[in-house]
Amino acid sequence: MIRRLYDWTMRLADTRYALWALALVAFAESSFFPIPPDVLLIPMIIARPSRAFMYAALATVSSVVGGLAGYWIGFGLNEAVAQPIIDFYGATDDVAHMRDWFNEYGAWAVVVAGVTPFPFKIITIVSGMTSLNLVVFLLSALFARALRFFIVAALLWKFGEPIRDFIDRRLALVFTLFCVLLIGGFAAIAYL
């Protein structure tokens, strides 16, 4: 199943829907969706390295716009939408703790969550819930997401073929490491 998903994603990179799919996943992941855009970004760059930085720019812009949606979910839709999302990720108790220090260190929280596997959507929603300064939020999110996606793009652009060969030969290992990082991000919520 993993191999079929990987092959499907690699084929998607050569379709007219690839950019739309990447933009949609990057947007949704920043506000409510559990799957990070890397699952599309990485295979798309490996399949078409000449477009690596364009893909990174698209993922960055879409993620920041999605982060703005997450901010507004936390700011204006707290009870109706934000709380069920937070409950879904098991972060209810952590959000109560985060509110105490978030306005003082909110920009750093946005940057750290934006470049790590930590669920970015939790930070975008809490940013809105705590009314973090919108300009600070947007600049922090833009910096963090650009850093994350452009580093991935640069590494894959520079070392793409060996990385592709490695992934092709060790897909199960790569998938396992990706899942460990993803789960680790969710587990990090418990330690804030």
Secondary structure as UniProt FT lines:
FT   HELIX           2..12
FT   TURN            13..14
FT   TURN            16..17
FT   HELIX           18..29
FT   TURN            30..32
FT   HELIX           38..47
FT   HELIX           49..51
FT   HELIX           52..76
FT   HELIX           78..82
FT   HELIX           83..88
FT   TURN            89..90
FT   HELIX           92..115
FT   HELIX           120..129
FT   TURN            130..131
FT   HELIX           134..169
FT   HELIX           171..188
FT   HELIX           189..191
//
